[in-house]
């Protein structure tokens, strides 16, 4: 199935034909559910993960000329989004469901202050989050919503030119707890021979 890239409107109103210097695509683990065994992204590692993501963006000299895309789930996505906004990177969220359902599935299960952090990010976006059902149409019966969203994110990044795409993942190197996780995104990026930066949680903590 061919998935159309997302259309970003008015990223820079003074320059209708704005083109990003680079597209920073992020995928990373959500926070662990209580008592997850073995631990993958425990809550006490949140600050360390944020520091690692921010450090990588600094190495890349990420700034206003760049575009960042991710879903916005608790854990890695939100940490990445916060770090991008702190550096004035233009940010767009692409989500597998309409926003309310996405928040219920992927933001609030982390408890703590993830919902407030998500809402703070959303208030700073140049465009509201885009939902796959609205932009792409109903989910085909042979597709998984999360896998479709991964493909949509990747297609949207590649649309600016494969040479501009930088994929950053916060990942333990293993399979996901379900379809459409970080492992799936890594595999799709590898198929496109994209530049990948792997923040390996097995060595980070």
Secondary structure by P-SEA (a helix, b strand, c coil): cccccccccccccccccccccbbbbbbbbcccccccccccccccaaaaaaaaaaaaaaaacccccbbbbccccccaaaaaaaaaaaaccbbbbbbcccaaaaaaccccccccaaaaaaaaaaaaccccccccccccccccccccaaaaaaaaaaaaaaccccccbbbbbbcccccccccccaaaaaaaaaaaccbbbbbcccccc
